[in-house]
Amino acid sequence: YRVDVLHIGSIVKGTGTMEVLALPEGRSRFVWSEDLELPLGVLGRIGWPLVKPAFVAGVKRSLRKFGRLVETGTLPR
């Protein structure tokens, strides 16, 4: 399964893709990729190395939480 997302917000723009790939023994792999345009032009590109660690930590936290929800079958309503 695959979902493509077009981000058109005032800050986040670009594309994202989420895929679920079948693995042996009834397992699966979730693959998430993003191709984002950084805001603020040159300033955004210069500042990205400073912001990136916090951004990556937030994404990892979100993915761990999502993984727990999927594995337990308890999705929020």
C-alpha positions in Angstrom: 0.0 0.0 0.0 1.2 3.5 -0.7 0.0 7.0 0.1 1.4 10.2 -1.5 0.9 13.5 0.3 1.2 17.0 -1.1 2.1 19.5 1.6 0.7 22.9 0.7 0.9 24.8 4.0 2.3 28.2 4.5 5.4 26.7 6.3 5.6 23.1 5.2 5.6 22.5 1.4 6.7 19.5 -0.6 5.7 15.9 -1.0 5.6 12.9 1.3 5.2 9.2 0.7 4.2 6.4 3.1 4.4 2.8 2.1 3.7 -0.5 3.7 5.8 -3.3 2.3 5.0 -7.0 2.8 7.7 -9.1 4.5 7.9 -12.8 5.1 6.0 -14.4 8.0 3.1 -12.0 8.0 5.3 -9.0 8.9 5.5 -5.6 7.2 7.7 -2.6 6.9 6.6 1.0 7.0 8.6 3.4 4.9 8.1 7.1 5.2 10.0 9.7 3.0 9.6 13.4 2.6 10.9 15.9 0.0 10.3 19.3 1.7 11.0 22.8 0.7 12.7 24.7 3.5 11.0 28.0 4.5 12.9 31.3 4.4 15.0 30.5 1.3 18.8 30.8 2.0 18.2 31.5 5.7 16.2 28.3 6.0 19.0 26.3 4.3 21.6 27.9 6.6 19.5 27.3 9.7 18.5 23.7 8.8 21.6 22.1 10.4 20.7 23.8 13.7 17.0 22.7 13.6 17.5 19.2 12.1 18.4 17.4 15.4 15.1 18.5 17.1 13.1 17.8 13.9 14.6 14.3 13.6 13.9 13.6 17.3 10.3 14.7 16.9 9.8 12.5 13.8 11.3 9.5 15.6 9.1 10.0 18.7 6.0 10.2 16.4 7.0 7.0 14.5 7.5 5.1 17.8 4.1 6.2 19.0 2.5 5.3 15.7 4.3 1.9 15.7 2.9 1.1 19.2 -0.6 2.1 18.1 -0.4 -0.1 15.0 1.1 -3.1 16.9 -1.5 -3.0 19.6 -4.4 -2.3 17.2 -5.6 0.6 19.3 -5.9 3.6 17.0 -7.2 6.8 18.6 -10.7 8.0 17.8 
